[in-house]
Amino acid sequence: MHIFKTSLLKIAFIAVMLFTISACDSNDGPLEKAGSSIDKAATDMGNKIEDACEDAKEGLKAKDTDC
């Protein structure tokens, strides 16, 4: 009987998790879009800073030009 309860509990847990995952809405709202824009801007800024650092090291003829 204990094994049956454990199996039933596992099946119920998996069913709830599958329902939760399938219930997620793929439509992005305004806050999701704003967050995505902020992430993109931060990544772009980081890339620009890294490029500037590499250019500066290259101009100083540093052995290691990676930043």
PDB file with one MODEL, atoms N, CA, C and O in Angstrom:
MODEL        1
ATOM      1  N   MET A   1       0.818  -1.191   0.000  1.00  0.00           N
ATOM      2  CA  MET A   1       0.000   0.000   0.000  1.00  0.00           C
ATOM      3  C   MET A   1       0.864   1.256   0.000  1.00  0.00           C
ATOM      4  O   MET A   1       0.514   2.249  -0.639  1.00  0.00           O
ATOM      5  N   HIS A   2       1.987   1.222   0.711  1.00  0.00           N
ATOM      6  CA  HIS A   2       2.894   2.366   0.779  1.00  0.00           C
ATOM      7  C   HIS A   2       3.484   2.671  -0.599  1.00  0.00           C
ATOM      8  O   HIS A   2       3.626   3.835  -0.972  1.00  0.00           O
ATOM      9  N   ILE A   3       3.826   1.628  -1.349  1.00  0.00           N
ATOM     10  CA  ILE A   3       4.394   1.817  -2.691  1.00  0.00           C
ATOM     11  C   ILE A   3       3.355   2.451  -3.610  1.00  0.00           C
ATOM     12  O   ILE A   3       3.692   3.307  -4.428  1.00  0.00           O
ATOM     13  N   PHE A   4       2.099   2.040  -3.484  1.00  0.00           N
ATOM     14  CA  PHE A   4       1.019   2.601  -4.292  1.00  0.00           C
ATOM     15  C   PHE A   4       0.854   4.089  -4.009  1.00  0.00           C
ATOM     16  O   PHE A   4       0.696   4.878  -4.939  1.00  0.00           O
ATOM     17  N   LYS A   5       0.887   4.481  -2.740  1.00  0.00           N
ATOM     18  CA  LYS A   5       0.750   5.897  -2.372  1.00  0.00           C
ATOM     19  C   LYS A   5       1.915   6.711  -2.911  1.00  0.00           C
ATOM     20  O   LYS A   5       1.725   7.822  -3.405  1.00  0.00           O
ATOM     21  N   THR A   6       3.108   6.166  -2.818  1.00  0.00           N
ATOM     22  CA  THR A   6       4.296   6.860  -3.308  1.00  0.00           C
ATOM     23  C   THR A   6       4.219   7.040  -4.823  1.00  0.00           C
ATOM     24  O   THR A   6       4.522   8.115  -5.341  1.00  0.00           O
ATOM     25  N   SER A   7       3.817   5.994  -5.525  1.00  0.00           N
ATOM     26  CA  SER A   7       3.688   6.070  -6.979  1.00  0.00           C
ATOM     27  C   SER A   7       2.618   7.074  -7.377  1.00  0.00           C
ATOM     28  O   SER A   7       2.811   7.861  -8.304  1.00  0.00           O
ATOM     29  N   LEU A   8       1.499   7.045  -6.681  1.00  0.00           N
ATOM     30  CA  LEU A   8       0.410   7.978  -6.971  1.00  0.00           C
ATOM     31  C   LEU A   8       0.850   9.418  -6.714  1.00  0.00           C
ATOM     32  O   LEU A   8       0.508  10.318  -7.481  1.00  0.00           O
ATOM     33  N   LEU A   9       1.595   9.635  -5.656  1.00  0.00           N
ATOM     34  CA  LEU A   9       2.098  10.965  -5.337  1.00  0.00           C
ATOM     35  C   LEU A   9       3.063  11.454  -6.423  1.00  0.00           C
ATOM     36  O   LEU A   9       3.021  12.620  -6.815  1.00  0.00           O
ATOM     37  N   LYS A  10       3.922  10.569  -6.900  1.00  0.00           N
ATOM     38  CA  LYS A  10       4.862  10.938  -7.961  1.00  0.00           C
ATOM     39  C   LYS A  10       4.124  11.289  -9.248  1.00  0.00           C
ATOM     40  O   LYS A  10       4.460  12.271  -9.911  1.00  0.00           O
ATOM     41  N   ILE A  11       3.134  10.500  -9.598  1.00  0.00           N
ATOM     42  CA  ILE A  11       2.353  10.763 -10.810  1.00  0.00           C
ATOM     43  C   ILE A  11       1.615  12.092 -10.683  1.00  0.00           C
ATOM     44  O   ILE A  11       1.566  12.865 -11.641  1.00  0.00           O
ATOM     45  N   ALA A  12       1.049  12.362  -9.530  1.00  0.00           N
ATOM     46  CA  ALA A  12       0.339  13.621  -9.306  1.00  0.00           C
ATOM     47  C   ALA A  12       1.303  14.809  -9.406  1.00  0.00           C
ATOM     48  O   ALA A  12       0.961  15.838  -9.987  1.00  0.00           O
ATOM     49  N   PHE A  13       2.490  14.668  -8.846  1.00  0.00           N
ATOM     50  CA  PHE A  13       3.490  15.730  -8.899  1.00  0.00           C
ATOM     51  C   PHE A  13       3.897  16.014 -10.344  1.00  0.00           C
ATOM     52  O   PHE A  13       3.985  17.172 -10.752  1.00  0.00           O
ATOM     53  N   ILE A  14       4.142  14.964 -11.110  1.00  0.00           N
ATOM     54  CA  ILE A  14       4.527  15.134 -12.514  1.00  0.00           C
ATOM     55  C   ILE A  14       3.395  15.788 -13.302  1.00  0.00           C
ATOM     56  O   ILE A  14       3.647  16.651 -14.142  1.00  0.00           O
ATOM     57  N   ALA A  15       2.159  15.389 -13.043  1.00  0.00           N
ATOM     58  CA  ALA A  15       1.015  15.983 -13.733  1.00  0.00           C
ATOM     59  C   ALA A  15       0.902  17.479 -13.431  1.00  0.00           C
ATOM     60  O   ALA A  15       0.655  18.283 -14.330  1.00  0.00           O
ATOM     61  N   VAL A  16       1.082  17.837 -12.173  1.00  0.00           N
ATOM     62  CA  VAL A  16       1.017  19.254 -11.789  1.00  0.00           C
ATOM     63  C   VAL A  16       2.140  20.043 -12.457  1.00  0.00           C
ATOM     64  O   VAL A  16       1.918  21.155 -12.935  1.00  0.00           O
ATOM     65  N   MET A  17       3.329  19.482 -12.492  1.00  0.00           N
ATOM     66  CA  MET A  17       4.454  20.172 -13.126  1.00  0.00           C
ATOM     67  C   MET A  17       4.221  20.344 -14.628  1.00  0.00           C
ATOM     68  O   MET A  17       4.505  21.409 -15.177  1.00  0.00           O
ATOM     69  N   LEU A  18       3.716  19.323 -15.289  1.00  0.00           N
ATOM     70  CA  LEU A  18       3.426  19.432 -16.717  1.00  0.00           C
ATOM     71  C   LEU A  18       2.342  20.471 -16.981  1.00  0.00           C
ATOM     72  O   LEU A  18       2.433  21.231 -17.945  1.00  0.00           O
ATOM     73  N   PHE A  19       1.332  20.508 -16.141  1.00  0.00           N
ATOM     74  CA  PHE A  19       0.283  21.513 -16.293  1.00  0.00           C
ATOM     75  C   PHE A  19       0.854  22.917 -16.099  1.00  0.00           C
ATOM     76  O   PHE A  19       0.514  23.839 -16.840  1.00  0.00           O
ATOM     77  N   THR A  20       1.714  23.073 -15.108  1.00  0.00           N
ATOM     78  CA  THR A  20       2.314  24.381 -14.835  1.00  0.00           C
ATOM     79  C   THR A  20       3.148  24.852 -16.009  1.00  0.00           C
ATOM     80  O   THR A  20       3.078  26.017 -16.403  1.00  0.00           O
ATOM     81  N   ILE A  21       3.933  23.952 -16.565  1.00  0.00           N
ATOM     82  CA  ILE A  21       4.789  24.321 -17.693  1.00  0.00           C
ATOM     83  C   ILE A  21       3.946  24.652 -18.920  1.00  0.00           C
ATOM     84  O   ILE A  21       4.234  25.614 -19.631  1.00  0.00           O
ATOM     85  N   SER A  22       2.923  23.871 -19.168  1.00  0.00           N
ATOM     86  CA  SER A  22       2.093  24.111 -20.351  1.00  0.00           C
ATOM     87  C   SER A  22       1.212  25.342 -20.191  1.00  0.00           C
ATOM     88  O   SER A  22       0.743  25.890 -21.189  1.00  0.00           O
ATOM     89  N   ALA A  23       0.981  25.781 -18.986  1.00  0.00           N
ATOM     90  CA  ALA A  23       0.138  26.946 -18.746  1.00  0.00           C
ATOM     91  C   ALA A  23       0.890  28.258 -18.926  1.00  0.00           C
ATOM     92  O   ALA A  23       0.278  29.326 -18.897  1.00  0.00           O
ATOM     93  N   CYS A  24       2.198  28.200 -19.109  1.00  0.00           N
ATOM     94  CA  CYS A  24       2.979  29.417 -19.286  1.00  0.00           C
ATOM     95  C   CYS A  24       2.562  30.120 -20.569  1.00  0.00           C
ATOM     96  O   CYS A  24       2.383  29.484 -21.607  1.00  0.00           O
ATOM     97  N   ASP A  25       2.412  31.411 -20.491  1.00  0.00           N
ATOM     98  CA  ASP A  25       2.010  32.211 -21.641  1.00  0.00           C
ATOM     99  C   ASP A  25       3.262  32.647 -22.385  1.00  0.00           C
ATOM    100  O   ASP A  25       4.189  33.182 -21.776  1.00  0.00           O
ATOM    101  N   SER A  26       3.298  32.429 -23.675  1.00  0.00           N
ATOM    102  CA  SER A  26       4.471  32.801 -24.456  1.00  0.00           C
ATOM    103  C   SER A  26       4.412  34.245 -24.934  1.00  0.00           C
ATOM    104  O   SER A  26       5.396  34.756 -25.469  1.00  0.00           O
ATOM    105  N   ASN A  27       3.277  34.910 -24.752  1.00  0.00           N
ATOM    106  CA  ASN A  27       3.175  36.311 -25.153  1.00  0.00           C
ATOM    107  C   ASN A  27       3.914  37.174 -24.138  1.00  0.00           C
ATOM    108  O   ASN A  27       3.639  37.128 -22.939  1.00  0.00           O
ATOM    109  N   ASP A  28       4.844  37.951 -24.640  1.00  0.00           N
ATOM    110  CA  ASP A  28       5.614  38.817 -23.753  1.00  0.00           C
ATOM    111  C   ASP A  28       4.843  40.105 -23.500  1.00  0.00           C
ATOM    112  O   ASP A  28       4.357  40.751 -24.428  1.00  0.00           O
ATOM    113  N   GLY A  29       4.744  40.458 -22.248  1.00  0.00           N
ATOM    114  CA  GLY A  29       4.090  41.697 -21.877  1.00  0.00           C
ATOM    115  C   GLY A  29       5.076  42.847 -21.936  1.00  0.00           C
ATOM    116  O   GLY A  29       6.232  42.651 -22.308  1.00  0.00           O
ATOM    117  N   PRO A  30       4.641  44.035 -21.577  1.00  0.00           N
ATOM    118  CA  PRO A  30       5.515  45.209 -21.658  1.00  0.00           C
ATOM    119  C   PRO A  30       6.722  45.131 -20.726  1.00  0.00           C
ATOM    120  O   PRO A  30       7.803  45.603 -21.078  1.00  0.00           O
ATOM    121  N   LEU A  31       6.551  44.542 -19.545  1.00  0.00           N
ATOM    122  CA  LEU A  31       7.693  44.439 -18.632  1.00  0.00           C
ATOM    123  C   LEU A  31       8.717  43.435 -19.141  1.00  0.00           C
ATOM    124  O   LEU A  31       9.920  43.640 -18.983  1.00  0.00           O
ATOM    125  N   GLU A  32       8.247  42.352 -19.751  1.00  0.00           N
ATOM    126  CA  GLU A  32       9.158  41.364 -20.317  1.00  0.00           C
ATOM    127  C   GLU A  32       9.962  41.979 -21.466  1.00  0.00           C
ATOM    128  O   GLU A  32      11.161  41.736 -21.599  1.00  0.00           O
ATOM    129  N   LYS A  33       9.292  42.768 -22.281  1.00  0.00           N
ATOM    130  CA  LYS A  33       9.976  43.440 -23.394  1.00  0.00           C
ATOM    131  C   LYS A  33      10.978  44.468 -22.877  1.00  0.00           C
ATOM    132  O   LYS A  33      12.071  44.603 -23.428  1.00  0.00           O
ATOM    133  N   ALA A  34      10.610  45.192 -21.820  1.00  0.00           N
ATOM    134  CA  ALA A  34      11.521  46.176 -21.237  1.00  0.00           C
ATOM    135  C   ALA A  34      12.750  45.483 -20.658  1.00  0.00           C
ATOM    136  O   ALA A  34      13.873  45.956 -20.835  1.00  0.00           O
ATOM    137  N   GLY A  35      12.540  44.374 -19.974  1.00  0.00           N
ATOM    138  CA  GLY A  35      13.663  43.615 -19.418  1.00  0.00           C
ATOM    139  C   GLY A  35      14.580  43.096 -20.501  1.00  0.00           C
ATOM    140  O   GLY A  35      15.802  43.106 -20.353  1.00  0.00           O
ATOM    141  N   SER A  36      13.986  42.640 -21.594  1.00  0.00           N
ATOM    142  CA  SER A  36      14.787  42.155 -22.714  1.00  0.00           C
ATOM    143  C   SER A  36      15.614  43.287 -23.319  1.00  0.00           C
ATOM    144  O   SER A  36      16.776  43.089 -23.673  1.00  0.00           O
ATOM    145  N   SER A  37      15.022  44.465 -23.436  1.00  0.00           N
ATOM    146  CA  SER A  37      15.747  45.627 -23.966  1.00  0.00           C
ATOM    147  C   SER A  37      16.898  46.016 -23.047  1.00  0.00           C
ATOM    148  O   SER A  37      17.980  46.364 -23.519  1.00  0.00           O
ATOM    149  N   ILE A  38      16.673  45.958 -21.754  1.00  0.00           N
ATOM    150  CA  ILE A  38      17.724  46.293 -20.790  1.00  0.00           C
ATOM    151  C   ILE A  38      18.861  45.273 -20.878  1.00  0.00           C
ATOM    152  O   ILE A  38      20.033  45.648 -20.854  1.00  0.00           O
ATOM    153  N   ASP A  39      18.520  43.991 -20.979  1.00  0.00           N
ATOM    154  CA  ASP A  39      19.539  42.951 -21.120  1.00  0.00           C
ATOM    155  C   ASP A  39      20.382  43.163 -22.373  1.00  0.00           C
ATOM    156  O   ASP A  39      21.606  43.037 -22.339  1.00  0.00           O
ATOM    157  N   LYS A  40      19.712  43.488 -23.482  1.00  0.00           N
ATOM    158  CA  LYS A  40      20.425  43.714 -24.743  1.00  0.00           C
ATOM    159  C   LYS A  40      21.347  44.930 -24.626  1.00  0.00           C
ATOM    160  O   LYS A  40      22.487  44.896 -25.088  1.00  0.00           O
ATOM    161  N   ALA A  41      20.850  45.998 -24.008  1.00  0.00           N
ATOM    162  CA  ALA A  41      21.652  47.213 -23.847  1.00  0.00           C
ATOM    163  C   ALA A  41      22.876  46.951 -22.971  1.00  0.00           C
ATOM    164  O   ALA A  41      23.965  47.451 -23.255  1.00  0.00           O
ATOM    165  N   ALA A  42      22.697  46.167 -21.907  1.00  0.00           N
ATOM    166  CA  ALA A  42      23.819  45.855 -21.020  1.00  0.00           C
ATOM    167  C   ALA A  42      24.854  45.002 -21.744  1.00  0.00           C
ATOM    168  O   ALA A  42      26.057  45.209 -21.579  1.00  0.00           O
ATOM    169  N   THR A  43      24.396  44.052 -22.537  1.00  0.00           N
ATOM    170  CA  THR A  43      25.321  43.207 -23.302  1.00  0.00           C
ATOM    171  C   THR A  43      26.082  44.042 -24.328  1.00  0.00           C
ATOM    172  O   THR A  43      27.295  43.896 -24.476  1.00  0.00           O
ATOM    173  N   ASP A  44      25.369  44.916 -25.033  1.00  0.00           N
ATOM    174  CA  ASP A  44      26.025  45.782 -26.023  1.00  0.00           C
ATOM    175  C   ASP A  44      27.057  46.688 -25.364  1.00  0.00           C
ATOM    176  O   ASP A  44      28.150  46.879 -25.898  1.00  0.00           O
ATOM    177  N   MET A  45      26.712  47.248 -24.203  1.00  0.00           N
ATOM    178  CA  MET A  45      27.642  48.131 -23.491  1.00  0.00           C
ATOM    179  C   MET A  45      28.877  47.350 -23.053  1.00  0.00           C
ATOM    180  O   MET A  45      29.999  47.841 -23.174  1.00  0.00           O
ATOM    181  N   GLY A  46      28.673  46.143 -22.548  1.00  0.00           N
ATOM    182  CA  GLY A  46      29.809  45.316 -22.142  1.00  0.00           C
ATOM    183  C   GLY A  46      30.725  44.993 -23.312  1.00  0.00           C
ATOM    184  O   GLY A  46      31.948  44.996 -23.171  1.00  0.00           O
ATOM    185  N   ASN A  47      30.128  44.715 -24.468  1.00  0.00           N
ATOM    186  CA  ASN A  47      30.939  44.435 -25.656  1.00  0.00           C
ATOM    187  C   ASN A  47      31.727  45.659 -26.099  1.00  0.00           C
ATOM    188  O   ASN A  47      32.883  45.537 -26.503  1.00  0.00           O
ATOM    189  N   LYS A  48      31.115  46.837 -26.027  1.00  0.00           N
ATOM    190  CA  LYS A  48      31.813  48.074 -26.410  1.00  0.00           C
ATOM    191  C   LYS A  48      32.968  48.358 -25.463  1.00  0.00           C
ATOM    192  O   LYS A  48      34.041  48.773 -25.901  1.00  0.00           O
ATOM    193  N   ILE A  49      32.760  48.141 -24.174  1.00  0.00           N
ATOM    194  CA  ILE A  49      33.828  48.358 -23.196  1.00  0.00           C
ATOM    195  C   ILE A  49      34.982  47.391 -23.444  1.00  0.00           C
ATOM    196  O   ILE A  49      36.149  47.776 -23.387  1.00  0.00           O
ATOM    197  N   GLU A  50      34.646  46.140 -23.718  1.00  0.00           N
ATOM    198  CA  GLU A  50      35.688  45.144 -23.987  1.00  0.00           C
ATOM    199  C   GLU A  50      36.465  45.495 -25.260  1.00  0.00           C
ATOM    200  O   GLU A  50      37.687  45.356 -25.299  1.00  0.00           O
ATOM    201  N   ASP A  51      35.765  45.946 -26.292  1.00  0.00           N
ATOM    202  CA  ASP A  51      36.438  46.357 -27.528  1.00  0.00           C
ATOM    203  C   ASP A  51      37.363  47.540 -27.285  1.00  0.00           C
ATOM    204  O   ASP A  51      38.479  47.577 -27.803  1.00  0.00           O
ATOM    205  N   ALA A  52      36.900  48.514 -26.493  1.00  0.00           N
ATOM    206  CA  ALA A  52      37.734  49.684 -26.190  1.00  0.00           C
ATOM    207  C   ALA A  52      38.967  49.273 -25.393  1.00  0.00           C
ATOM    208  O   ALA A  52      40.058  49.790 -25.631  1.00  0.00           O
ATOM    209  N   CYS A  53      38.803  48.355 -24.456  1.00  0.00           N
ATOM    210  CA  CYS A  53      39.929  47.872 -23.661  1.00  0.00           C
ATOM    211  C   CYS A  53      40.955  47.163 -24.552  1.00  0.00           C
ATOM    212  O   CYS A  53      42.160  47.379 -24.423  1.00  0.00           O
ATOM    213  N   GLU A  54      40.456  46.317 -25.453  1.00  0.00           N
ATOM    214  CA  GLU A  54      41.361  45.609 -26.357  1.00  0.00           C
ATOM    215  C   GLU A  54      42.084  46.573 -27.285  1.00  0.00           C
ATOM    216  O   GLU A  54      43.269  46.388 -27.562  1.00  0.00           O
ATOM    217  N   ASP A  55      41.386  47.608 -27.775  1.00  0.00           N
ATOM    218  CA  ASP A  55      42.015  48.611 -28.626  1.00  0.00           C
ATOM    219  C   ASP A  55      43.094  49.373 -27.863  1.00  0.00           C
ATOM    220  O   ASP A  55      44.160  49.657 -28.409  1.00  0.00           O
ATOM    221  N   ALA A  56      42.817  49.704 -26.595  1.00  0.00           N
ATOM    222  CA  ALA A  56      43.796  50.421 -25.783  1.00  0.00           C
ATOM    223  C   ALA A  56      45.034  49.556 -25.552  1.00  0.00           C
ATOM    224  O   ALA A  56      46.159  50.042 -25.668  1.00  0.00           O
ATOM    225  N   LYS A  57      44.838  48.300 -25.231  1.00  0.00           N
ATOM    226  CA  LYS A  57      45.979  47.407 -25.013  1.00  0.00           C
ATOM    227  C   LYS A  57      46.772  47.214 -26.296  1.00  0.00           C
ATOM    228  O   LYS A  57      47.999  47.121 -26.277  1.00  0.00           O
ATOM    229  N   GLU A  58      46.047  47.153 -27.416  1.00  0.00           N
ATOM    230  CA  GLU A  58      46.727  47.005 -28.712  1.00  0.00           C
ATOM    231  C   GLU A  58      47.555  48.250 -29.016  1.00  0.00           C
ATOM    232  O   GLU A  58      48.669  48.153 -29.531  1.00  0.00           O
ATOM    233  N   GLY A  59      47.002  49.419 -28.695  1.00  0.00           N
ATOM    234  CA  GLY A  59      47.728  50.667 -28.919  1.00  0.00           C
ATOM    235  C   GLY A  59      48.954  50.788 -28.040  1.00  0.00           C
ATOM    236  O   GLY A  59      49.934  51.424 -28.428  1.00  0.00           O
ATOM    237  N   LEU A  60      48.917  50.185 -26.856  1.00  0.00           N
ATOM    238  CA  LEU A  60      50.063  50.207 -25.958  1.00  0.00           C
ATOM    239  C   LEU A  60      51.022  49.056 -26.222  1.00  0.00           C
ATOM    240  O   LEU A  60      52.021  48.889 -25.524  1.00  0.00           O
ATOM    241  N   LYS A  61      50.704  48.269 -27.238  1.00  0.00           N
ATOM    242  CA  LYS A  61      51.506  47.117 -27.623  1.00  0.00           C
ATOM    243  C   LYS A  61      51.703  46.134 -26.456  1.00  0.00           C
ATOM    244  O   LYS A  61      52.802  45.633 -26.217  1.00  0.00           O
ATOM    245  N   ALA A  62      50.629  45.885 -25.761  1.00  0.00           N
ATOM    246  CA  ALA A  62      50.656  44.920 -24.664  1.00  0.00           C
ATOM    247  C   ALA A  62      50.745  43.511 -25.242  1.00  0.00           C
ATOM    248  O   ALA A  62      50.219  43.238 -26.322  1.00  0.00           O
ATOM    249  N   LYS A  63      51.412  42.623 -24.515  1.00  0.00           N
ATOM    250  CA  LYS A  63      51.529  41.240 -24.977  1.00  0.00           C
ATOM    251  C   LYS A  63      50.179  40.559 -24.990  1.00  0.00           C
ATOM    252  O   LYS A  63      49.851  39.848 -25.941  1.00  0.00           O
ATOM    253  N   ASP A  64      49.377  40.769 -23.931  1.00  0.00           N
ATOM    254  CA  ASP A  64      48.062  40.173 -23.828  1.00  0.00           C
ATOM    255  C   ASP A  64      47.025  41.232 -24.157  1.00  0.00           C
ATOM    256  O   ASP A  64      46.822  42.163 -23.377  1.00  0.00           O
ATOM    257  N   THR A  65      46.356  41.100 -25.319  1.00  0.00           N
ATOM    258  CA  THR A  65      45.386  42.101 -25.719  1.00  0.00           C
ATOM    259  C   THR A  65      43.966  41.745 -25.317  1.00  0.00           C
ATOM    260  O   THR A  65      43.038  42.501 -25.604  1.00  0.00           O
ATOM    261  N   ASP A  66      43.776  40.606 -24.655  1.00  0.00           N
ATOM    262  CA  ASP A  66      42.438  40.241 -24.198  1.00  0.00           C
ATOM    263  C   ASP A  66      42.102  40.984 -22.904  1.00  0.00           C
ATOM    264  O   ASP A  66      42.970  41.214 -22.061  1.00  0.00           O
ATOM    265  N   CYS A  67      40.857  41.347 -22.764  1.00  0.00           N
ATOM    266  CA  CYS A  67      40.410  42.024 -21.554  1.00  0.00           C
ATOM    267  C   CYS A  67      39.520  41.139 -20.731  1.00  0.00           C
ATOM    268  O   CYS A  67      39.050  41.551 -19.671  1.00  0.00           O
TER     269      CYS A  67
ENDMDL
END
